[in-house]
Amino acid sequence: MTAARAVRSLAGEVPLAEAADKADFETLVREHQAMVFSIACHFFHNEALAEEVAQEVFLQLYKNLERIESPAHVGFWLRRTTSHRCIDHLRRSSARHEVQLERLPEIPESPEAGDPLLRERLRRLVASLPEKPRMVVLLRFGEDLDAEDIGRVLKMPVRTVWSHLYRGLAMLREKAPRYLKEEAR
Amino acid sequence: MSRLEDELRQALRRREPPAGFAERVMARARAREREQRRPRWLGWRWLAAATAVVVVAAGLHFMEERRRRLEGERAKEQVMLALELTGAKLILAEQRVQQVIGFSLALPN
């Protein structure tokens, strides 16, 4: 079975046996590229590296299309593969990409919510977290997944997900400006 | 929900990749497919042919070396035989000379 045939099949367009062209895979890439790229981009806080990782993820999908069971499975598979690839990449080259939290400047006590500078600082803070809390925070707030889904994506127990989430948020609160530490009313 | 969590949601919103991302992925996928389509046995055939050439060359080299060594040993044997023969002839000649000298000394003047 060719890759393109499998893509059309998983998209539910044609039966498995019918021939198809590469446009289907391209459709799949376009449909999920923002999700894959965003996870990698927020994880590394580096666009070039994020694109490299995202491309590798899609090439891996192309190679493993036969294992994809349904259109819904594509999203899950891509999220899981992207998360694991990001963490593996960081472990292999931690010296190059990890931002030390202590070296980041304090976020100014700006009272304006939605300030682009504040958001950029928050993204940098997230990218400075250790790999697992970082990915958990990303999947929770970037992808809006609940703890169970995060556990399935990262292959870890729900308790561990909560532990990483609390740890990540605690580290972020340490550096966050005071007004962000207050509970919303 | 805390304000930090709210700001995190805003900060970590999805982003579109740089323009041409999908095209670049497709180009790499096509290149990879072309690579996979190339018959693998071709590589194995070249490897087998190269191995055969090396084995034959090594065999010929070994046989040539063996032939030279045998020739050398044969030549050495011949030289040794020639030397032995020459030595034996010299001894005979010396004995003859001794006999002739002894005979002439024994003759009355």
Interface residues (C-beta under 8 A of the other chain):
Chain A: A3 K22 F25 E26 V29 R30 Q33 A34 M35 F37 S38 C41 H42 E47 A50 E51 A54 Q55 F58 L59 Y62 K63 A113 G114 L118 R119 E120 L122 R123 V126 V137 L138 F141 G142 D144 L169 L172 R173 A176 Y179 L180 K181 E182 E183 A184
Chain B: M1 S2 R3 L4 E5 D6 E7 L8 R9 Q10 A11 L12 R13 R14 R15 E16 P17 P18 F21 A22 R24 V25 M26 R28 A29 R30 R32 E33
